[in-house]
Each structure stands twice: as structure tokens, then as C-alpha cells.
């Protein structure tokens, strides 16, 4: 054991006391960005790197559709230097929350410039299996644009531009980070295409609880069905469930998937009554917790891909 003596301890304490405020100052110097949900927060963190402190209002494994904001959320917005939302009606609760918070922070709509597709409404009597079926006026755009990797490249560009406008001193860093992450997105896109191409066409069908894989299906050549609409706000009715079961039987759909944010019982019931098997847990609207299989966007997409391959190949 080494004895430093009183003077040594005093010196060590001084060093510690001196360090604490400088660490706090480093945190303070970071741009404070608030993202509405975990997937978006990851993208902001990828582009912002160590210059940005990112907070997500809706956490991992949580459903952003019907989220009820807390007073703590309003405080986070009030302190934010930048707010990042998905847009496309995904965060219906956000406008009021921003107003209530008094925040004057600039707002980045990450989905800006995305070519939207219409959500398939499942709460009527039509039998419309294919996703993207257009029901004309009054249809809402499907907000789950991040399920197509090409769209996430636009998200990253919009986030880069927002960070650059809010913090021009670090523009070069944000540009470099965005470019590096975009390369990873290109590799992911190619990986998804190659993996799905290996699944026989007639087995490329996804059934999930809510209508969240429309962009994925359109981009990567899957057929997609869900008993619930593009939001989780309304429950799937008995007619919706009966229709899905009929289609699974008719089209010999191999598997249904349980979303991490959804109650698994509906899919278990549909699987039981239709003869399809229950595929792995998939991530549509939220990341997993840090130790889970989908702690970031890239991991999330790869984890879903593995689940699809295992159930459909
Ligand atoms: Zn959703």
C-alpha cells in the first residue's frame, strides 16, 4: 500500500474538484438536440457525433403514435437548441407540446423531401391486401418512411443541414459524419436487397400488427398486410382480423411477426387461427434498449432482416 500523505491527498482532491466543472462545461458546450423517438435520436447522434447531446422523448421499445407527453418533456424542449421530428403526422402530440414548452428552437422535419406513400386503411369492408392501395382524398400518408433505407439517407441530409444551421462552427464535422453514415446506409440497402432476393417470391410476405412496413415492402419487393392501420391509435376490429386470416390461408402466408411495440396476443391469435407460424420479434417504430438486438438503426434493420429470412426462407 502506498501512502501519499496529507499533501498528496489534498492535491488529488484538488485535481478531482478541478475536473468536475470542466467535464460539466464540456457537456454544456454541446448542442442540445431533442428527437421525438429512439430511431430518430440514433440518426441525430450519428450525424452529431460528440458535438451533440441527444435526448429522445419516446424511449426504446415504446410506441410514439399515442404517446402522452410529460411535464419533463416540455422542460427538455424548453432547453433544446434543436428539435428533430419525423413529420408525416407521426407525432400528432408534438405541436401542442412545443407550444406548451415555449421553445423557440429550430425544428428539423427529418422526412422532408421523402416521396410518401399512402397508408392502407384497414377499417372498412374492402378487401385490400396489397399495401399502398390508394383510397383517394383524405388518405393519410404513411409516416414510417424510415423503413426504406433510401429515405433515411434523406433524413440524414436533413439532420446534417439542421445541425449545421444551428451550429455552423462544426459544419465540417456534421458533413463528414453524414457522409460516413450514408455509406453505411448504402451497404445496408445492398445487404437487404441481396438477402430478400434469396427468398422465393411467393414467400416474400410480411404480416405485422400495425401498418408499419409499407415503405419497406414497396422498396424491397415484399407483400405486406396488417390488421391495424398506420397508427396504433385504433384497435383492429374482428372484421380486420377475419380478413387477415382469410388472406393468410388463401395466399399461404408462412409467418406473422410481432412488433416490439405491440401486444403480442393479436398476432398469436391470428397465427393460431390461420396456421401461419409466429416469426421473430421485429422493430418497426422503436429501437430496443441498448443491450438488445436493435440498439441503433443499422442494427434494427439487420435484426428485422434476420427475422424475415429465418421465417420466410
Ligand atoms: Zn407505427
Boltz pocket constraint, residues with backbone or C-beta under 6 A from the ligand:
constraints:
  - pocket:
      binder: B
      contacts: [[A, 65], [A, 144], [A, 210], [A, 211], [A, 212], [A, 230], [A, 231], [A, 232], [A, 284], [A, 285]]
      max_distance: 6.0
